[in-house]
């Protein structure tokens, strides 16, 4: 949908509470899931740009942690901090 200029290998960790919901949906043509012993899943995909996936990650709230790339984790962290600032006033 929103393509960027650079390709990224993305890894996201979803906690056990959201793992089944995420795994039950076809989100991306390159998606891959790795189930972990604690019930969480590692979601992997390859995306062309980060703008679109950032909003999807943020919609998952505290149930999703960006494992890679570092650039994506930093952008999500900055946006989450900006949201927190708006609600703390």
N, C-alpha and C positions, 0 to 999 in steps of 0.2 A: 504494500500500500504506500508507505512513505519510504522510498529507497534513498540511500545515501551513496557516497562515493567509495566507501571502503567496506570490505567484507569482514565480519567478526564471527569467531567461534564463541558461542555463549554457553555458559553453564550456570544454572539456577538451582538452588536447593529449596524444595518445598517441604514444609513440615508434615508430619503424619496427619494432621487435621485436614489439610488441603490436598494431600497427595493423590488420593483416589479421584477426587473431582478433577484435578488437572490431568491425570492420566486417562480419564474417560473421554477426553475431547481431543480432536485433531486440530492443533493450534497452528502448526507450520509443516510444510512439506518435508523439511529436513529433521523433524523432531525425533528424539530418542530418549527413552526413560531408563533409568537404572534404579531399581528398588533397593532400598537399604534395610538392614536388619531392624532398625527402629521404626519402620513404617513410612519414613520419609522417602522422597524420590529426588534423584538428580536428573534434571531436564537439560538436554543438550540440543542445540540447533545452530545453524549458520544463517546469519542475517546480513543483508546489505544495508548497513547504517543502523544507528541506535535509537533514532528519534521515536519510532513507533513502539518498539519493545519496552522502552522506558515507561510509557504510560500503562502498559499491561502489567509490568512489574509493580508499579505503584498501586494499581488496583487490587493487588493481592495483600496489601498491607504488611503486617509483620509475619505473614506466613511464607514469605519468599526472601531468600538471601542471594545476592549476586555473588557467584564464586569467580567468574571471569567473563569478560576481560575487566581489568582493573579500571579502565576508563568508564565502563558502564557502571560499575559499583560506585565510583566517585560521583558521576552525574545523578544517580538515584539518591545518593546520600545528600547532595546539595539540594535537590528538589524536596526531599522529605524534610530537611531542616527548614526550608523556606515555608512549607506548609505549617510546620510546628510553630514557627514564629508568628504566623498570622493568627493561630488559635490561642496563643499564649498572651495576647494583648487584652 
